[in-house]
Amino acid sequence: GFTPRQMPGRRETANYTPESAFFEDENPLLTMYCFQCCQLCFILGTPPEALPRRKTDGSWVITNFDAVHKNNMSEGECKAIQREQGIEKQYRYHCKTCKLVLAYRSSPFTEFNKGYLYLLPARITRNPAWNAKDITNGSLQEISCGTTADDERIKVDVCVTIGASPKQCCIVDVTPEHVIVQVKTTVKKTMILRALEKYFIQITGSPSVVISDPDEAAATQAPGPKVVYLHDVSLKVFTQAVVKEFTDQIAVLNTTTTSSTHTSSSSSSSSVTTTSTVATPETGSKRKRSPSPKNG
């Protein structure tokens, strides 16, 4: 009789990758900590300085909640903020340890994938050794910034973004190797360098600060310099200036948050029977809010 021909078994090929390849990710996950008490807050898939910033308060805007991993923040209250466009509702996240407000979202916590998440500046850091406690008691060590005994230059990372920022130049974070400065414009590179010189002269009080770009070829391909070096300023003076700048940013942010915040209870009770104007955090545009039930 007819005997069917047996087909050979499928061959499978396994490709193995060396372990070192896993450490060459262009977008590594960043562990973010509370600036007040060093409590782990969450893991972020994008550096904060690479995120867009909100014009109202300079917070970093996360449009995709999948970029936040292992959220360790506690859900807090809903605050009503009086804006020029109307009332804005913020659903706030707090640090589990010190209860500092770290972020807020534009939608209720039950609507996880709706709206945007806003990270407050000068509240989170990727360096747990850089914290408000050590700044207050004066035990903070000098920032290394990649300087050595033979090289007295101070290494500064510069992130050039399009959009809002509290200032034209501002310090957004300090890591063991770098001080990260954000510039809110994409003008010519030479103008950015001059703006940075003026900024560091102002915060350090030094009569002259010289900035050099280590890689001219790489910098010309980007909107602005990614790394610059500061000269003619001591590391001790630079550390004190960065501490003061960060402390001032926190004080301004705390004052603004406290003065413009109202309790949400009065706002919620009035919206049951009346129609109120609400400013959405993501756009700042006006929309009419229909009466909602008490449990909504």
Backbone torsions as a table, in degrees:
resi	resn	phi	psi	omega
1	GLY	NA	175.5	-179.5
2	PHE	-79.5	128.7	178.0
3	THR	-112.7	118.0	-179.3
4	PRO	-64.3	144.6	-179.6
5	ARG	-77.2	131.1	179.0
6	GLN	-79.9	130.4	179.4
7	MET	-82.4	143.0	178.6
8	PRO	-64.5	151.1	179.5
9	GLY	-64.9	153.0	-179.2
10	ARG	-70.5	135.0	178.4
11	ARG	-95.2	134.6	178.8
12	GLU	-117.8	135.5	179.8
13	THR	-112.8	128.4	179.6
14	ALA	-106.9	126.7	178.1
15	ASN	-103.2	128.4	-178.9
16	TYR	-108.2	137.5	-178.7
17	THR	-111.8	134.9	178.7
18	PRO	-63.1	151.0	-177.3
19	GLU	-62.1	-28.2	-178.1
20	SER	-65.0	-22.2	-178.3
21	ALA	-67.4	-26.3	-177.2
22	PHE	-73.3	-13.0	-179.2
23	PHE	-97.7	9.3	-178.6
24	GLU	-110.2	26.4	-179.9
25	ASP	-69.2	133.7	-179.1
26	GLU	-71.2	-28.3	180.0
27	ASN	-122.1	75.8	-178.3
28	PRO	-71.3	155.6	177.2
29	LEU	-73.6	136.8	-177.6
30	LEU	-112.0	128.1	176.3
31	THR	-87.6	122.2	-176.7
32	MET	-106.3	139.8	-175.9
33	TYR	-121.8	158.6	173.8
34	CYS	-70.2	131.1	-178.8
35	PHE	-71.1	-21.2	-177.4
36	GLN	-81.2	-44.0	-172.1
37	CYS	-130.6	1.8	177.6
38	CYS	70.8	17.1	176.0
39	GLN	-70.9	137.4	177.2
40	LEU	-64.2	130.0	-176.9
41	CYS	-103.4	-54.2	-179.0
42	PHE	-169.1	173.4	175.6
43	ILE	-112.8	129.5	-173.5
44	LEU	-113.4	136.5	-179.2
45	GLY	-88.0	-5.4	-179.4
46	THR	-135.5	135.9	176.1
47	PRO	-58.5	138.5	-178.2
48	PRO	-56.4	-39.6	-177.5
49	GLU	-67.3	-14.1	177.2
50	ALA	-89.0	-6.1	-179.5
51	LEU	-85.9	153.1	173.4
52	PRO	-66.9	155.3	-178.3
53	ARG	-116.8	144.2	179.3
54	ARG	-79.7	139.3	-176.8
55	LYS	-70.7	-30.2	-173.6
56	THR	-67.1	-51.3	-175.7
57	ASP	-127.6	5.0	178.0
58	GLY	75.1	11.5	-179.7
59	SER	-72.8	153.8	177.1
60	TRP	-81.2	136.6	-174.2
61	VAL	-104.8	125.2	174.2
62	ILE	-109.1	114.0	-178.1
63	THR	-89.3	-19.4	-179.2
64	ASN	-119.5	111.7	-176.9
65	PHE	-67.4	-15.7	177.9
66	ASP	-68.6	-14.8	179.1
67	ALA	-75.9	-12.5	179.7
68	VAL	-103.9	123.6	-178.5
69	HIS	-117.9	148.9	175.3
70	LYS	49.7	56.8	179.4
71	ASN	-63.2	115.6	-178.7
72	ASN	-108.4	12.1	179.0
73	MET	-84.7	152.8	178.8
74	SER	-95.6	143.1	179.1
75	GLU	-75.7	131.2	-177.0
76	GLY	-111.7	-148.1	-174.2
77	GLU	-87.1	169.6	172.3
78	CYS	-101.9	121.2	-179.1
79	LYS	-109.3	142.1	176.6
80	ALA	-101.8	120.2	-178.4
81	ILE	-107.3	130.0	178.5
82	GLN	-82.1	114.8	176.3
83	ARG	-112.5	170.5	178.0
84	GLU	-64.8	-32.2	-179.0
85	GLN	-82.9	-10.5	-178.1
86	GLY	142.5	-154.7	-178.7
87	ILE	-96.1	131.0	178.7
88	GLU	-112.8	132.1	178.5
89	LYS	-99.8	129.9	178.3
90	GLN	-118.9	124.5	174.8
91	TYR	-97.7	109.2	-163.8
92	ARG	-96.7	146.5	172.6
93	TYR	-105.7	138.0	-179.7
94	HIS	-117.6	157.8	171.1
95	CYS	-70.7	136.8	-177.8
96	LYS	-67.5	-25.9	-175.7
97	THR	-92.6	-56.5	-174.4
98	CYS	-101.5	-2.9	176.8
99	LYS	66.4	18.9	176.9
100	LEU	-70.8	138.7	177.3
101	VAL	-72.2	120.4	-175.9
102	LEU	-106.9	-31.9	-175.2
103	ALA	-159.3	171.3	173.7
104	TYR	-151.4	161.6	179.3
105	ARG	-127.8	161.5	-175.4
106	SER	-91.2	-9.8	-179.1
107	SER	-123.8	159.1	178.8
108	PRO	-58.6	158.1	-177.9
109	PHE	-63.8	-26.3	179.9
110	THR	-71.3	-24.6	178.4
111	GLU	-95.6	77.2	-166.8
112	PHE	-61.6	-46.7	-172.0
113	ASN	-94.3	12.8	-179.9
114	LYS	-105.5	151.3	177.8
115	GLY	76.0	-161.2	-177.8
116	TYR	-125.9	158.8	174.9
117	LEU	-111.2	134.2	-176.7
118	TYR	-118.4	123.9	178.2
119	LEU	-98.4	123.9	-177.4
120	LEU	-75.2	133.2	179.8
121	PRO	-69.8	157.3	179.6
122	ALA	58.4	22.2	176.3
123	ARG	-118.9	-24.1	-179.0
124	ILE	-125.1	153.2	179.7
125	THR	-149.0	154.4	176.1
126	ARG	-93.4	0.0	-177.9
127	ASN	-118.9	102.4	-177.8
128	PRO	-65.5	-18.3	177.8
129	ALA	-76.0	-14.1	179.7
130	TRP	-103.1	96.0	-172.2
131	ASN	-141.6	161.3	-176.1
132	ALA	-66.9	-30.3	-178.9
133	LYS	-62.9	-47.0	179.8
134	ASP	-69.9	-31.3	177.4
135	ILE	-66.5	-41.0	-177.2
136	THR	-66.8	-45.9	-176.8
137	ASN	-87.1	1.5	174.9
138	GLY	75.9	14.8	-179.0
139	SER	-93.2	4.6	-179.8
140	LEU	-69.1	131.2	-179.7
141	GLN	-79.9	165.7	178.0
142	GLU	-64.9	145.0	179.4
143	ILE	-72.4	130.9	-178.3
144	SER	-72.9	-49.1	177.2
145	CYS	56.2	26.3	177.3
146	GLY	74.7	10.1	179.9
147	THR	-82.3	151.1	177.6
148	THR	-126.8	178.6	-179.7
149	ALA	-65.9	-31.5	-178.4
150	ASP	-88.7	-14.5	-176.3
151	ASP	-128.4	106.9	-176.5
152	GLU	-90.6	7.3	178.0
153	ARG	-71.2	150.1	179.4
154	ILE	-106.3	122.9	-175.6
155	LYS	-87.3	127.7	-177.9
156	VAL	-129.3	127.3	173.2
157	ASP	-85.2	134.8	-179.7
158	VAL	-118.8	127.6	177.5
159	CYS	-114.3	115.4	-178.8
160	VAL	-97.3	121.3	-178.0
161	THR	-130.5	156.1	173.0
162	ILE	-95.6	126.8	179.6
163	GLY	135.8	-164.8	-172.2
164	ALA	-84.6	156.2	175.0
165	SER	-158.7	148.7	179.1
166	PRO	-55.6	-34.5	178.5
167	LYS	-137.5	169.5	175.0
168	GLN	-61.3	-39.4	173.8
169	CYS	-130.0	137.2	177.0
170	CYS	-154.0	148.4	177.3
171	ILE	-82.6	125.2	-177.0
172	VAL	-105.9	-22.5	178.7
173	ASP	-169.4	162.5	178.5
174	VAL	-132.2	123.1	176.6
175	THR	-108.2	171.5	178.2
176	PRO	-59.4	-24.0	-177.6
177	GLU	-107.6	-25.5	-169.8
178	HIS	-135.6	155.4	162.8
179	VAL	-109.1	122.5	-173.4
180	ILE	-99.0	121.7	-179.1
181	VAL	-115.2	136.1	179.1
182	GLN	-108.5	132.6	176.7
183	VAL	-113.1	133.1	-169.5
184	LYS	-92.1	9.8	-177.6
185	THR	-132.4	163.6	179.3
186	THR	-121.9	52.8	177.0
187	VAL	-80.1	-175.9	-178.7
188	LYS	-61.6	152.0	-174.7
189	LYS	-60.1	-38.8	-179.4
190	THR	-63.6	-36.1	179.0
191	MET	-70.6	-33.9	176.7
192	ILE	-65.5	-42.8	178.9
193	LEU	-61.8	-41.1	178.6
194	ARG	-66.7	-37.8	178.3
195	ALA	-65.2	-39.0	178.4
196	LEU	-66.0	-41.1	177.8
197	GLU	-60.5	-45.1	179.6
198	LYS	-63.2	-39.2	-179.2
199	TYR	-65.0	-46.1	-177.3
200	PHE	-74.4	-28.8	172.0
201	ILE	-63.2	-39.1	-178.2
202	GLN	-68.9	-45.4	-174.3
203	ILE	-82.2	-26.7	179.6
204	THR	-89.8	-21.6	-177.3
205	GLY	75.5	7.3	178.5
206	SER	-76.5	144.6	-178.4
207	PRO	-66.7	-27.9	-178.7
208	SER	-151.1	135.3	175.0
209	VAL	-129.5	125.3	-179.8
210	VAL	-105.1	131.6	179.8
211	ILE	-115.5	132.1	176.9
212	SER	-122.5	150.6	179.5
213	ASP	-104.5	119.4	-174.7
214	PRO	-73.8	-22.8	-174.8
215	ASP	-133.5	92.6	-177.6
216	GLU	-65.6	-41.0	-175.3
217	ALA	-65.2	-45.1	-178.5
218	ALA	-69.5	-35.6	-176.6
219	ALA	-70.2	-32.6	-177.9
220	THR	-69.3	-21.2	179.2
221	GLN	-81.7	-16.1	-178.6
222	ALA	-105.6	164.4	178.0
223	PRO	-59.4	-25.5	-179.2
224	GLY	-164.7	176.2	-177.5
225	PRO	-67.4	140.9	176.8
226	LYS	-92.6	-33.9	179.3
227	VAL	-135.4	133.4	175.6
228	VAL	-131.1	162.3	178.7
229	TYR	-121.4	134.5	178.3
230	LEU	-96.9	137.8	176.4
231	HIS	-122.7	166.9	174.1
232	ASP	63.1	29.9	173.4
233	VAL	-147.1	132.9	-177.1
234	SER	-73.8	154.7	-179.6
235	LEU	-65.4	-34.9	179.2
236	LYS	-65.6	-45.8	178.6
237	VAL	-63.4	-40.1	-180.0
238	PHE	-64.3	-42.9	178.8
239	THR	-61.4	-45.8	179.3
240	GLN	-62.3	-37.8	-179.8
241	ALA	-67.8	-41.1	179.0
242	VAL	-66.0	-40.4	177.6
243	VAL	-60.6	-46.7	-179.1
244	LYS	-65.2	-41.4	-179.5
245	GLU	-62.9	-44.1	178.8
246	PHE	-65.4	-41.4	179.5
247	THR	-63.9	-40.9	178.4
248	ASP	-64.6	-39.0	178.9
249	GLN	-62.4	-41.6	179.2
250	ILE	-65.9	-41.5	-179.5
251	ALA	-63.5	-43.2	179.3
252	VAL	-65.3	-42.2	-179.8
253	LEU	-64.4	-42.2	179.1
254	ASN	-64.6	-41.2	179.7
255	THR	-64.8	-43.6	-179.3
256	THR	-65.1	-42.5	-178.9
257	THR	-65.8	-41.0	-177.8
258	THR	-70.4	-41.5	-175.1
259	SER	-73.4	-27.2	-175.3
260	SER	-103.0	7.2	-175.8
261	THR	-101.2	136.3	175.2
262	HIS	-124.2	158.4	178.1
263	THR	-69.2	145.0	-176.2
264	SER	-80.7	-13.9	-176.2
265	SER	-64.7	-45.2	-179.1
266	SER	-66.3	-37.5	179.5
267	SER	-66.6	-39.9	-177.9
268	SER	-68.4	-40.0	-177.3
269	SER	-67.8	-35.2	-179.7
270	SER	-73.4	-27.8	-176.8
271	SER	-77.7	-7.9	179.5
272	VAL	-73.1	-35.9	-174.4
273	THR	-112.1	-13.3	-177.4
274	THR	-124.0	169.0	176.1
275	THR	-103.2	121.9	-176.5
276	SER	-115.1	158.7	177.0
277	THR	-94.1	126.5	-176.7
278	VAL	-118.9	132.1	175.4
279	ALA	-95.6	120.3	178.9
280	THR	-76.8	134.2	-176.6
281	PRO	-60.7	-33.6	-173.3
282	GLU	-72.9	-31.3	-177.3
283	THR	-118.1	-24.7	-176.0
284	GLY	75.4	6.3	-178.2
285	SER	-83.8	161.8	-178.6
286	LYS	-91.0	144.4	172.6
287	ARG	-149.1	151.5	-179.3
288	LYS	-84.6	133.9	179.7
289	ARG	-105.0	118.5	-178.2
290	SER	-76.0	157.8	178.6
291	PRO	-57.8	138.2	-176.4
292	SER	-121.2	150.7	178.1
293	PRO	-67.8	164.1	-176.0
294	LYS	-62.1	-35.1	-176.3
295	ASN	-83.8	-4.7	-175.3
296	GLY	-77.5	NA	NA
